[in-house]
Amino acid sequence: MDRVALKRTSIYELIKTRDFPAPVKIQRASRWVDIEISDWIRVQMSKR
């Protein structure tokens, strides 16, 4: 949430529409692959 400046609800809405990388589930926790988030940020920056 801190890296992408989005709230949890917004992140999960973007995941539903496949506009944000899906998390990897580790037991009950959700974790994201760092390179996937970095790539997503780069794409968002290129849209500016």
N, C-alpha and C positions, 0 to 999 in steps of 0.2 A: 504494500500500500504506500509506503514511503517513497519507494523508487519511482513509481508511476504517478503519484499524486492523485490516486483514485481511491474512493471508499470501497469497502468490501462488496457492497451491493452492486456498484457499477462494474467492478471487475467480473463478478459472476454473470451479470447481464451480457457483458461482452463475450464471455466464454460461451454462453448459450448461442450467440449468433456467430460463433467461430471467428470473432474479431480480436481475440486475446488468447494467448497460449493456455491450454488446459493444464491444471496442476497434476502432479504425480502424487498419488495417495500413499502415505506411509502410515499404516494402521488407520487411525481416524484423522490424522493430520493431513493437510494439503501443503505441498511444497512445489515451488516452481524451479525449472531449470534456468540457471542464470543466463546462459547464452540465448535462450529463447526470449527472455525478457529484454535483454540488451538488443536483440534483433527487432523486437516489437517497438522499442523506443526509437531505434534508428529509422524505421519505417514511418513512424508518426512524425519525426522531425523532417523527413523528406517531403511530407505532405504540406508543410508550412509554406 
